[in-house]
């Protein structure tokens, strides 16, 4: 039994179980897996993307799984390469994204003995995976069994699975071909069970609906009950006649009138909404983010909520108010209005959108599992690989945090528009108490962190088109550009 026998069986079995895309970062210990994935990709049986940086690669895979709804496999060599997957694995864990982590390793007998590029990989992600297995790469039947099981658990339990694969010498060969192995395997794609539990929730003129990321069903519930809908921009539910635009402003005057909230998804954008949830009677509909109950005050939760009755239209109408956006708000509104598929970074701009974005049906993505700025450029690329024309609305620090994600190596021609709201630093921290506690110089150094990076030179280094815009008219002019585009908008 060779490493290639095992790898061919593993990769072919993953494809037979529903994995369509593989993401690889080059390395020696994982070479058999990379060869097997390329054998299938070369014949159109799988998609393969090679990214130099494991951290960027994992977020690209994350974005692709988010957009496709399918489990996606990532392949790494041993050592720190595995550790670099951790940020994306954590996001996938908290957002319910099915990733299959194929982490190549040395045989267990060599652990703790000084073998090169060897650390304790098994269990490295234990707190963030729905399942993990430390597997000796010695039997093709074992490879098939673990591949099938990994996909099933990633899909049904909604999260990442680690297969830590112990490869011994020789590390690769060209035979057997994964294509030949796949031809002998019965295709069996796991399907996540449909929603099981239902709950009918009584509503009244003191009830509102709140939708966060993954808040599917919030709009339908609100419209059926005639309730105001407070939908965060990343919820995918900010549309229809019940969606309140600047609900945060209205909440300042009407908070005392609310006694019950119906929560869909994971709403974590604003402190006023968190405060409202903490002191109300709460019902939640479970989502891929799990059951949202950060204050331990949820009365009941179910896979599907339906309203009992409806309320007087006056309650809804009392919440509607036209927003008055400032220049920052007008910039965000333009991006919201003119995007086909939108990825919102975890910067100040998503909060601006929460105040000004007029309801419209729009395909929206965001890494709200942990709300980090990690890997946002790479996530956008993974979404674009599903044939989508993606606009990513991000801050300048978010861009710099994933600058290596700009690398276009091994990428087909995609439509990725990075719209950078450039305020030269961390404007989001000006919303926090610390901005008033510290002297201006200390606050700027520790939190605002103004940058000296030439974004035009950065974009040119990676082969992206670059446009500097200082007005909405200039932004409109640059908007028609296709391909890999960086729009640097001065705020």
Order of alpha helices (4+ residues) and beta strands (2+ residues): alpha-beta-alpha-beta-alpha-beta-alpha-alpha-beta-beta-alpha-beta-alpha-beta-beta-alpha-beta-alpha-beta-alpha-beta-beta-beta-alpha-alpha-beta-alpha-beta-alpha-beta-alpha-beta-alpha-alpha-alpha-beta-alpha-beta
